[in-house]
Amino acid sequence: MPERSQIPHDLDLDRPSGARVHDFILGGGSNFSSDRELARRILEAAPDVRTDALANRACLHRAVRTCLDLGVRQFLDVGCGIPTLGTSHHTAQQLAPDARVVYVDSEPLAVTQGELLLESNPGAAIVQADLREVDAVLSSERTRRLLDPAEPVAVLMFSVLHFVPEPPSELIRRYLDAFAPGSLLGLTHFTADHAPRAMRAVLDLLSDSQHPGTARSRAELESLLADLDLLEPGVVPTADWRPEPGDSDLRTALPLSYAALARKP
């Protein structure tokens, strides 16, 4: 649990937060009793959620490394959540010290924890905003200071677009329109394609939280990326997206999410 001095005054502790529930599922300590209760109910209804969350985080690291291999050194991690089990900037700057990362999240605790983590890192910052507040994100002093729109940027939307109820195609377009050709979009997203009963239980439980969710099919995600160049292996279960040695334990018989990486022409 966070130190009392690290808890924002405006934090709603009575209603679970998607970011804090995810933090608990990953084994983090930045969560409260309402978050833990909901997380336990989710795990009871769909035990593979924990493996899926771990697969999601491992996939994020693989996607960051892929972006670096493609020459991208700027990252906008939208809906980053609470820093647990490694972060985008750690992965990126370990391999490319000149990499720059801007995180975005609406959860006050995620921002507070992120600011503490990044206070001595000139190449990374966090912006408090809802991901749908595109203008606020892009016009933030921290974003403008760290990201050069004339150069490609990797926009990372991992485990966040399923909290957007309306089709997020316009949202994706506005973010990528702000950056140069060659920019990338990386995402993971809940799906009911393989385990409809388990996913329905997860979404029913999330409906009373601050962040109700929605699942989308492979076809829907492919449609969202139709104007982009979809990189191999396409839209696939998260654990199957360019897996590395040691990732086999993150596969489940009935995947709960998809992953993809696509490039702006």
Buried (B, 14 or more C-beta within 10 A) or exposed (E): EBEEEEBEEEBEEEEBBBBBBBBBBBEBEBBBEBBBEBBEBBBEBBEBBBBBBBBBBBBBBBBBBBBBEBEBBBBBBBBBBBBBBBBBBBBBBEEBEEBBBBBBBBBBBBBBBBBBBBEEEEBBBBBBBBBBBBEBBBEBEBBEEBBBBEBBBBBBBBBBBBBBEEBBBEBBBBBBEBBBEBBBBBBBBBBBBBBEEBBBBBBBBBEEBBBBBBBBBBEBBBEBBEEBEBBEEBBBBBBBBBBEEEBEEBBBEBBBBBBBBBBBE
